[in-house]
């Protein structure tokens, strides 16, 4: 009984000491370059003219880096019939503005419904599915690999999360390794990046597949029962040492998605009061998130919420988020 009590006390001591160590290791700040992500689908969902919103991002916010997507079900709505017009527009406008692009390809992409597999592809046999996926990837890579705006290929989006999220019945996680190899073979000069969930992912597998690793970072979320859950108790150094334990060098790790908009479950911002939205995002919290990232030790972070900032500015007469990010981009 005394031995068991000693073990429990020892475990408690180690736990408390480790927690204090993590907070103490989160004191120092490191230089970070901030970029943004943009989704034409989400901008359209918010009732915005997506091209107008995109131009505002490029010419007013003026980020050095932007993350865009070439969703499979948008690019190839009909089997063998490719429409690159929207991706062409975004890539070429980024090129004109001198902004470097991370282009997301694969079965998954940022934003709900998370998976973007065409309906026609979901009905194919396993062999034919892989062949059509490879064909889509080949078309995309060969089309944009010589565009000077391209910096990185993000292959899939959080492909190894071990929980159900999004409408991803047809997603094939067993193909991710081969997808990365194909993209790297087709375009050796440009590196690949593979991402994982910051709080709920294990990182190790995602950190081994691509040239770079990207993690999402959310500090306050809504659970399926609509309850707000905060990660404010989690110190910045947690992410640093999680990377080290996963065999990931900080030099090859980015924050691919830093929360800078409210977290929604169910109705989006058009159907949710601004008071309710403020529970998971306000200007003070956004400032805290930026400060938090600067204490991790990564060199780059992509802010998540571009479309919402523009929606707040143009539809709700609130430019505080837009102006905050604009100032951040100009540092």
N, C-alpha and C positions, 0 to 999 in steps of 0.2 A: 504493500500500500504506500509506504514511504517512497519507494522507487518510482511508482506511477505518478505520485505527486511531484516528485523531482522532475520527471520527464515533462509533465504538463507545464510546470513553471519555466523550465528551460525553453520549451517551444514558444511560450508566451513572450519570454525575454527576447528570443531571436526575432520573432515577428515584430515586436515593438521597435527593436533596434534597427531592423531592416527598413521599417517604415520611416523612422527618423532619418536614416541614412539617405533614403530616396528624396525626402523633402530638402535635406541639406544639399544634396547634389543638384537640386533644381534651382539653386540661387543664381548661378552664373547665367548670363545671357550671351547668345551667339548671333552673328549676323545671318539674316534670312532674306532671300529674294522671294517676293510674293508674286504669284501669277493668278489666273482665274480659269474657271471652266465655263463653257457656254453650250447650251442645248437649244437648238431651233425648235424641237418638239415642245419643250417646256415653255419657251417664250410664247409659242402659239397657243398653248393651253391656257396661259394667263391672259389671253386676249390681246397680246401685243403683236405689232408688225415685227416679225423676228429679224428681218434684215435691218430695219431701223434700229432695233435694240442692239444688234451685233455691231453696226457701224458706230453707235454711241460708245460701246465698250472699247472698240479699237481706237477711236479718235479722241474720246474724252477721258476715259480711264487710262488708256495708253499702257497696258501691261507689257512687260518684256516677254512673258510666256502665257500661252493659252492652251487649254485642253479642249479638243473638239472630238466629235464622233462621226463615224461613217457606218451607221447601223445597217446590218444586213437586210432587214425587211424593208428599209427605205430605199436602199441602193438597188436591190434586186426584188422588187415587188412581185414580178413575174419571172419564173425560171428562165434564165438566159437573157433576159431583157434588162440591161443595166441603165440606170439614170444617175449620172454623177453631178447633175447641175447644181444642187445645193452644196455638196461638198466642194465642188470646183469653186463656187462663189466664196465660201468661207476661207478656203486655202489661199486663193488668189488675193483676196482682200487683206488677209494677214500678211501675205508676202509684200504687198504694197506698203503696209504700215510698218514693216520691219519687225514683226512679232513672230517668235518661234513657236511652232505648234507641236504638241503631243497629240497624235491622231489615234483614237481608240478604234480597234477593229475586232471582229470576232462575233460570237453568239450573244455575248452580254455587252452592255454599254451603260454608262451612267444614266441615272434617272429611271423612274418607274415607267414601264413594268419590269425593268432590269434586264430581261432577256428579249432579244430582238430577232428571233428566228422566224423567217417567213412561214406562213401557213402551209405553203406548198412543200417546203423542205421537211416539215414535221411529219409528213406522210411517206417519206422515202425510206427505203431499207437502210440498214446501218452502213453498208458499203457505199450506196449512192449518196447518202447524207454527207459522208466525209468527202466524197469527190466534189460535191457542189459547194461545200464549205471551203475546200481548198481552192476551187475555181474563183470564188468571191474574194478570198484573201489575195490570190495572185493578181486579179484584176486591180484591186485597190492599191496594192504595193507598187505594181509596175506603173500605175498612173501617177502616183504622187512621190515616188522615191527621188525624183530629180527636181521637185519643187523646192526652192531654196528656203521656204518657210518651215519645212519639215525638220524637226529636231529628233523626235522619238516616236516609236510605235508602242502604244499600250495595247498588249494583246489580252483581250477579255477584261472584265471588270469584276474584281473580287471573285474569281472562279472557284476558290477552294473553301468558301465559307461553309461551315458544317451545320447550318440551320436554314430553315425554309424562309426565303425572302424573295418577293417578286413572283411574277408569273413565268416560272422557269421549268415547266413540265418536260420540255424537249431539250433542255440544255445537256450537253455531253461533256462533262468535266474530264473524262478520260482522253479527250482529244487535245487538251490544252498544250501539253508538252510538244506534240507534233505541230500544232499551230505556230508556236514560238519558233521552232526549228525552221519551218517553212518561211516565215517572215524574215528571219535572220539570213537564210540562204538566198532569198530573193533580193535582199537589200543589206549587204554586210556593213556598209559604212554607218548606217543608223542603228543605234542600240534599241533594245526592247525593254519595256518595263512591265512588270506584273504586280498586281495590287492585292491587298487583303484588308479585312476589317481590323481597325485599330484596337478595338476593345474585345471583340469576340472571335477574332481569327488567331490561328497558331503561328502564322508567318513563315515557318520553316520551309514548307514546300514552295510557297510563292516566292520566297527569297532565293531559291535555288534554280528556278526555271529561267528567268530573264537576266538581262545584263544589270538591270536596276530593280529596286523594290520600292513600291509605293504603298503607303497606308492611309486609310481614312482616319479622321480624328474628330470625334463628336463628344462634346462635353455635357450636353443635356438633350435627352430624347423623350419620346412618348412611347410607353409600352402598349402592347395590343389592347389593354383595358383602358387606354387613354391616360393612365397615370404618368405624371412627369417624373423622370428618373435622372438624377444629376451624377456626373462623374467628377465633380469638383474635389472629391476626396482623393482622387488619383493624381499623384505628382508627375511633373513633366519628365523627370528622370526615369519613370517607369518605362516609357517608350524607348528611351536610350538603352536601358539594360535589357529590355525585351529583345531589341535588335541584336545586341551582343550575344545573348544566350541562344538566339536563332541563327547565329553565324553570319549576320548581316553587318557589313561595315557602314557606318554612318555616312561615309563619303558616297555610297551608292544607294542611299535611301532618301526619298522625298515624301512629304506629306501630299498625297495626291488629291485629297479632298478634306479641306478644313471647314468645319461647320460655320457658316456665316449667314444662315437663314433659319426660320423656324422649322421645327420638326412637325410634320403632319402625319396623322393616321386617319385614313378616310378622306373627308373633304379637303380640298386644297385651299389656298389663301383666298380665292374668290368666295368661298362659302364659310370662311372662318373670320370671326371678329378680330380686329387689330389688337384688342385687349387680350384675347386668347393667344394670339400669335406672340405677343410680348412675353408670355410665360416661358418660351423657349428661345427667344432671340430679341434682344434690345441692344442699343448702341453700347452700353456699358459692358454687356456680355461679349459683344463682338471685340471690344478692346481687350478684354480679358483673354479671349481665345488667341488673339495675335500675340499678346505678351507671353502666353503659355508656350506657344510654338517656339518662340525665341529662346526658350530655356531647355529645349530638347537636345539641340546639337546638329539638326539637319540644316542643309544650305538652301532648300527651296520648299515652298508650300503653295498649293493651289487653293484659293478661296472658292467656296461652294455657295452659290446664291446670286450669281450675276443677274439672272432674270428677275428675281424677287426684288433686288435693289432698284432695278429699273421700273418695275411694277409699282413699288412704293413711291418712287419719284414722280412717275407720270400719271398714275391712277389715284394716288392718295396724298399727293402734295407733301411728301416727306423725303427730302434729299439727304438726310443725315447719313444714311448707310452709303449711298453713292459717293458723297463727298469724303467720307472717312476713307473709303477704299481708294478714291482718286488721290488723296494725299499720301496714302500708303504706297501707291504705285510710283509716285514722284520722288520718294525718298532716295 
